[in-house]
Amino acid sequence: MSKIFLINEGETLVPLTQKAYDSEDLLQTLLEKYPSLLAGDQVNPKAPRRWLLCKSSHSV
């Protein structure tokens, strides 16, 4: 598995660790706000996946 690093203000690499989301709602909110989190170009660079936001107007 690949690792992801953050470069902090002191220009030091900080390894990030995988953690479960606190809630599905949080994950959905982040994906709506930052759709580039879904990396479609990594699946097929010549024909990248394109994502469409679908949301219900009804609250559950």
MOPAC internal coordinates of N, CA, C and O (Angstrom, degrees):
PM7 1SCF
backbone

  N    0.0000 0     0.00 0     0.00 0    0    0    0
  C    1.4503 1     0.00 0     0.00 0    1    0    0
  C    1.5232 1   108.58 1     0.00 0    2    1    0
  O    1.2310 1   120.94 1   -43.27 1    3    2    1
  N    1.3270 1   115.81 1   136.73 1    3    2    1
  C    1.4624 1   121.20 1   178.03 1    5    3    2
  C    1.5136 1   110.34 1   -72.86 1    6    5    3
  O    1.2310 1   121.28 1   -28.45 1    7    6    5
  N    1.3084 1   115.15 1   151.55 1    7    6    5
  C    1.4630 1   119.95 1   176.13 1    9    7    6
  C    1.5176 1   109.10 1  -106.17 1   10    9    7
  O    1.2310 1   121.23 1   -26.80 1   11   10    9
  N    1.3073 1   115.26 1   153.20 1   11   10    9
  C    1.4541 1   122.33 1   177.35 1   13   11   10
  C    1.5203 1   107.75 1  -116.08 1   14   13   11
  O    1.2310 1   120.90 1   -42.94 1   15   14   13
  N    1.3248 1   115.88 1   137.06 1   15   14   13
  C    1.4526 1   121.02 1  -178.55 1   17   15   14
  C    1.5186 1   110.28 1  -122.72 1   18   17   15
  O    1.2310 1   121.34 1   -27.44 1   19   18   17
  N    1.3060 1   115.03 1   152.56 1   19   18   17
  C    1.4532 1   123.40 1   175.28 1   21   19   18
  C    1.5129 1   106.89 1  -114.18 1   22   21   19
  O    1.2310 1   120.29 1   -44.06 1   23   22   21
  N    1.3327 1   117.05 1   135.94 1   23   22   21
  C    1.4654 1   120.51 1   174.30 1   25   23   22
  C    1.5179 1   106.36 1   -95.54 1   26   25   23
  O    1.2310 1   120.34 1   -65.68 1   27   26   25
  N    1.3261 1   116.96 1   114.32 1   27   26   25
  C    1.4682 1   119.98 1  -177.21 1   29   27   26
  C    1.5267 1   110.56 1   -82.74 1   30   29   27
  O    1.2310 1   120.62 1     1.79 1   31   30   29
  N    1.3278 1   116.41 1  -178.21 1   31   30   29
  C    1.4704 1   121.01 1  -176.53 1   33   31   30
  C    1.5232 1   113.25 1   -61.00 1   34   33   31
  O    1.2310 1   120.34 1   151.80 1   35   34   33
  N    1.3242 1   116.96 1   -28.20 1   35   34   33
  C    1.4631 1   120.55 1   177.54 1   37   35   34
  C    1.5134 1   112.19 1   -84.37 1   38   37   35
  O    1.2310 1   120.72 1  -168.99 1   39   38   37
  N    1.3523 1   116.23 1    11.01 1   39   38   37
  C    1.4628 1   123.49 1  -178.98 1   41   39   38
  C    1.5199 1   112.24 1    58.04 1   42   41   39
  O    1.2310 1   121.11 1  -144.30 1   43   42   41
  N    1.3220 1   115.49 1    35.70 1   43   42   41
  C    1.4535 1   122.11 1   175.81 1   45   43   42
  C    1.5174 1   108.34 1  -104.95 1   46   45   43
  O    1.2310 1   120.45 1   -40.98 1   47   46   45
  N    1.3297 1   116.75 1   139.02 1   47   46   45
  C    1.4570 1   120.56 1   177.24 1   49   47   46
  C    1.5196 1   110.02 1   -77.21 1   50   49   47
  O    1.2310 1   120.90 1   -50.73 1   51   50   49
  N    1.3164 1   115.88 1   129.27 1   51   50   49
  C    1.4574 1   121.99 1   178.46 1   53   51   50
  C    1.5290 1   107.27 1  -117.80 1   54   53   51
  O    1.2310 1   119.50 1   -63.23 1   55   54   53
  N    1.3534 1   118.57 1   116.77 1   55   54   53
  C    1.4640 1   118.99 1   179.13 1   57   55   54
  C    1.5250 1   110.76 1   -69.71 1   58   57   55
  O    1.2310 1   120.71 1   -44.53 1   59   58   57
  N    1.3323 1   116.24 1   135.47 1   59   58   57
  C    1.4564 1   121.01 1   177.47 1   61   59   58
  C    1.5219 1   108.56 1   -96.17 1   62   61   59
  O    1.2310 1   120.63 1   -38.26 1   63   62   61
  N    1.3153 1   116.41 1   141.74 1   63   62   61
  C    1.4497 1   120.44 1  -179.87 1   65   63   62
  C    1.5197 1   110.10 1  -107.47 1   66   65   63
  O    1.2310 1   121.36 1   -33.10 1   67   66   65
  N    1.3207 1   115.01 1   146.90 1   67   66   65
  C    1.4546 1   120.43 1  -179.78 1   69   67   66
  C    1.5160 1   109.82 1   -72.59 1   70   69   67
  O    1.2310 1   120.96 1   -42.01 1   71   70   69
  N    1.3257 1   115.78 1   137.99 1   71   70   69
  C    1.4518 1   121.69 1  -178.24 1   73   71   70
  C    1.5222 1   108.33 1  -144.22 1   74   73   71
  O    1.2310 1   120.45 1   -38.28 1   75   74   73
  N    1.3005 1   116.74 1   141.72 1   75   74   73
  C    1.4605 1   120.40 1   177.50 1   77   75   74
  C    1.5223 1   109.59 1   -68.55 1   78   77   75
  O    1.2310 1   120.79 1   -31.33 1   79   78   77
  N    1.3430 1   116.09 1   148.67 1   79   78   77
  C    1.4584 1   119.95 1   176.54 1   81   79   78
  C    1.5134 1   109.63 1   -70.58 1   82   81   79
  O    1.2310 1   121.37 1   -30.37 1   83   82   81
  N    1.3269 1   114.99 1   149.63 1   83   82   81
  C    1.4568 1   120.11 1   179.26 1   85   83   82
  C    1.5240 1   111.64 1   -67.12 1   86   85   83
  O    1.2310 1   120.88 1   149.11 1   87   86   85
  N    1.3236 1   115.91 1   -30.89 1   87   86   85
  C    1.4618 1   118.67 1  -179.59 1   89   87   86
  C    1.5202 1   109.93 1  -158.82 1   90   89   87
  O    1.2310 1   120.70 1   -24.45 1   91   90   89
  N    1.3037 1   116.26 1   155.55 1   91   90   89
  C    1.4607 1   121.90 1   175.87 1   93   91   90
  C    1.5334 1   109.99 1   -63.79 1   94   93   91
  O    1.2310 1   120.30 1   143.58 1   95   94   93
  N    1.3284 1   117.03 1   -36.42 1   95   94   93
  C    1.4685 1   120.63 1   178.85 1   97   95   94
  C    1.5217 1   111.30 1   -59.98 1   98   97   95
  O    1.2310 1   120.39 1   138.84 1   99   98   97
  N    1.3297 1   116.86 1   -41.16 1   99   98   97
  C    1.4656 1   120.87 1   178.49 1  101   99   98
  C    1.5215 1   110.23 1   -63.01 1  102  101   99
  O    1.2310 1   120.34 1   134.51 1  103  102  101
  N    1.3149 1   116.96 1   -45.49 1  103  102  101
  C    1.4608 1   120.82 1   179.07 1  105  103  102
  C    1.5268 1   110.66 1   -60.56 1  106  105  103
  O    1.2310 1   119.83 1   133.66 1  107  106  105
  N    1.3194 1   117.93 1   -46.34 1  107  106  105
  C    1.4549 1   121.84 1  -179.69 1  109  107  106
  C    1.5389 1   111.50 1   -62.31 1  110  109  107
  O    1.2310 1   120.52 1   140.01 1  111  110  109
  N    1.3312 1   116.60 1   -39.99 1  111  110  109
  C    1.4656 1   121.06 1   178.67 1  113  111  110
  C    1.5216 1   110.67 1   -64.12 1  114  113  111
  O    1.2310 1   120.36 1   136.76 1  115  114  113
  N    1.3282 1   116.92 1   -43.24 1  115  114  113
  C    1.4678 1   120.52 1   179.36 1  117  115  114
  C    1.5270 1   111.27 1   -64.89 1  118  117  115
  O    1.2310 1   120.03 1   139.34 1  119  118  117
  N    1.3338 1   117.55 1   -40.66 1  119  118  117
  C    1.4550 1   120.30 1   179.28 1  121  119  118
  C    1.5276 1   111.78 1   -67.56 1  122  121  119
  O    1.2310 1   120.34 1   145.26 1  123  122  121
  N    1.3163 1   116.95 1   -34.74 1  123  122  121
  C    1.4636 1   120.27 1   177.21 1  125  123  122
  C    1.5270 1   110.40 1   -67.21 1  126  125  123
  O    1.2310 1   120.67 1   138.17 1  127  126  125
  N    1.3240 1   116.32 1   -41.83 1  127  126  125
  C    1.4670 1   121.29 1  -177.42 1  129  127  126
  C    1.5299 1   111.83 1   -76.36 1  130  129  127
  O    1.2310 1   120.39 1   144.78 1  131  130  129
  N    1.3438 1   116.85 1   -35.22 1  131  130  129
  C    1.4707 1   122.13 1  -176.62 1  133  131  130
  C    1.5310 1   109.91 1  -128.40 1  134  133  131
  O    1.2310 1   119.54 1  -106.11 1  135  134  133
  N    1.3351 1   118.48 1    73.89 1  135  134  133
  C    1.4640 1   120.02 1  -177.01 1  137  135  134
  C    1.5305 1   113.94 1   -62.55 1  138  137  135
  O    1.2310 1   119.84 1   160.71 1  139  138  137
  N    1.3090 1   117.92 1   -19.29 1  139  138  137
  C    1.4682 1   120.01 1   179.73 1  141  139  138
  C    1.5262 1   112.01 1   -69.76 1  142  141  139
  O    1.2310 1   120.00 1   173.29 1  143  142  141
  N    1.3359 1   117.61 1    -6.71 1  143  142  141
  C    1.4639 1   120.25 1   173.81 1  145  143  142
  C    1.5257 1   111.30 1   -63.70 1  146  145  143
  O    1.2310 1   120.42 1   154.16 1  147  146  145
  N    1.3324 1   116.81 1   -25.84 1  147  146  145
  C    1.4579 1   121.51 1   176.21 1  149  147  146
  C    1.5194 1   107.93 1   -86.76 1  150  149  147
  O    1.2310 1   120.50 1   -71.36 1  151  150  149
  N    1.2999 1   116.64 1   108.64 1  151  150  149
  C    1.4629 1   121.48 1  -172.85 1  153  151  150
  C    1.5224 1   111.53 1   -86.22 1  154  153  151
  O    1.2310 1   119.58 1   -95.55 1  155  154  153
  N    1.3064 1   118.41 1    84.45 1  155  154  153
  C    1.4493 1   122.19 1   179.37 1  157  155  154
  C    1.5111 1   113.80 1   -72.44 1  158  157  155
  O    1.2310 1   119.84 1   151.69 1  159  158  157
  N    1.3234 1   117.91 1   -28.31 1  159  158  157
  C    1.4660 1   120.67 1  -178.13 1  161  159  158
  C    1.5217 1   112.56 1   -73.41 1  162  161  159
  O    1.2310 1   119.77 1   163.13 1  163  162  161
  N    1.3235 1   118.04 1   -16.87 1  163  162  161
  C    1.4590 1   120.38 1   178.90 1  165  163  162
  C    1.5310 1   111.18 1   -78.72 1  166  165  163
  O    1.2310 1   120.00 1   158.40 1  167  166  165
  N    1.3248 1   117.61 1   -21.60 1  167  166  165
  C    1.4568 1   121.42 1   179.69 1  169  167  166
  C    1.5280 1   109.30 1   -73.40 1  170  169  167
  O    1.2310 1   120.56 1   130.84 1  171  170  169
  N    1.3236 1   116.53 1   -49.16 1  171  170  169
  C    1.4576 1   122.10 1   179.24 1  173  171  170
  C    1.5311 1   108.22 1  -152.02 1  174  173  171
  O    1.2310 1   119.71 1   -81.23 1  175  174  173
  N    1.3396 1   118.16 1    98.77 1  175  174  173
  C    1.4694 1   120.96 1  -176.17 1  177  175  174
  C    1.5332 1   113.96 1   -58.61 1  178  177  175
  O    1.2310 1   119.82 1   149.68 1  179  178  177
  N    1.3413 1   117.94 1   -30.32 1  179  178  177
  C    1.4696 1   120.38 1  -178.77 1  181  179  178
  C    1.5232 1   111.96 1   -78.45 1  182  181  179
  O    1.2310 1   120.20 1   152.55 1  183  182  181
  N    1.3072 1   117.22 1   -27.45 1  183  182  181
  C    1.4680 1   121.88 1   178.27 1  185  183  182
  C    1.5262 1   107.87 1  -138.81 1  186  185  183
  O    1.2310 1   120.39 1  -107.27 1  187  186  185
  N    1.3495 1   116.86 1    72.73 1  187  186  185
  C    1.4660 1   119.53 1  -174.79 1  189  187  186
  C    1.5267 1   112.41 1   -62.79 1  190  189  187
  O    1.2310 1   121.65 1   -29.79 1  191  190  189
  N    1.3196 1   114.45 1   150.21 1  191  190  189
  C    1.4565 1   119.96 1   176.00 1  193  191  190
  C    1.5162 1   108.74 1   -65.26 1  194  193  191
  O    1.2310 1   120.90 1   -35.75 1  195  194  193
  N    1.3135 1   115.88 1   144.25 1  195  194  193
  C    1.4577 1   120.93 1   175.26 1  197  195  194
  C    1.5186 1   106.43 1  -118.41 1  198  197  195
  O    1.2310 1   120.85 1   -42.30 1  199  198  197
  N    1.3070 1   115.97 1   137.70 1  199  198  197
  C    1.4602 1   121.26 1  -174.35 1  201  199  198
  C    1.5245 1   109.91 1  -109.77 1  202  201  199
  O    1.2310 1   121.47 1   -33.10 1  203  202  201
  N    1.3163 1   114.80 1   146.90 1  203  202  201
  C    1.4516 1   121.81 1   178.84 1  205  203  202
  C    1.5196 1   108.05 1  -125.86 1  206  205  203
  O    1.2310 1   120.43 1   -53.14 1  207  206  205
  N    1.3225 1   116.78 1   126.86 1  207  206  205
  C    1.4640 1   121.61 1   178.71 1  209  207  206
  C    1.5175 1   109.12 1   -79.37 1  210  209  207
  O    1.2310 1   120.86 1   -56.95 1  211  210  209
  N    1.3100 1   115.97 1   123.05 1  211  210  209
  C    1.4687 1   122.54 1   175.78 1  213  211  210
  C    1.5106 1   107.14 1  -120.98 1  214  213  211
  O    1.2310 1   120.67 1   -54.17 1  215  214  213
  N    1.3082 1   116.33 1   125.83 1  215  214  213
  C    1.4531 1   119.07 1   177.87 1  217  215  214
  C    1.5026 1   109.82 1  -142.20 1  218  217  215
  O    1.2310 1   122.63 1   -31.53 1  219  218  217
  N    1.2963 1   112.56 1   148.47 1  219  218  217
  C    1.4476 1   120.37 1  -177.77 1  221  219  218
  C    1.5277 1   109.83 1   -88.06 1  222  221  219
  O    1.2310 1   120.88 1   -34.19 1  223  222  221
  N    1.3257 1   115.92 1   145.81 1  223  222  221
  C    1.4573 1   119.30 1   176.31 1  225  223  222
  C    1.5249 1   110.51 1   -88.85 1  226  225  223
  O    1.2310 1   120.44 1   178.66 1  227  226  225
  N    1.3291 1   116.77 1    -1.34 1  227  226  225
  C    1.4664 1   121.46 1  -179.65 1  229  227  226
  C    1.5271 1   109.64 1   -97.96 1  230  229  227
  O    1.2310 1   120.34 1   -44.29 1  231  230  229
  N    1.3041 1   116.95 1   135.71 1  231  230  229
  C    1.4710 1   118.73 1   173.39 1  233  231  230
  C    1.5099 1   108.93 1   -88.01 1  234  233  231
  O    1.2310 1   121.84 1   -32.75 1  235  234  233
  N    1.2987 1   114.08 1   147.25 1  235  234  233
  C    1.4704 1   119.91 1  -178.36 1  237  235  234
  C    1.5026 1   109.47 1  -101.91 1  238  237  235
  O    1.2310 1   120.10 1   180.00 1  239  238  237

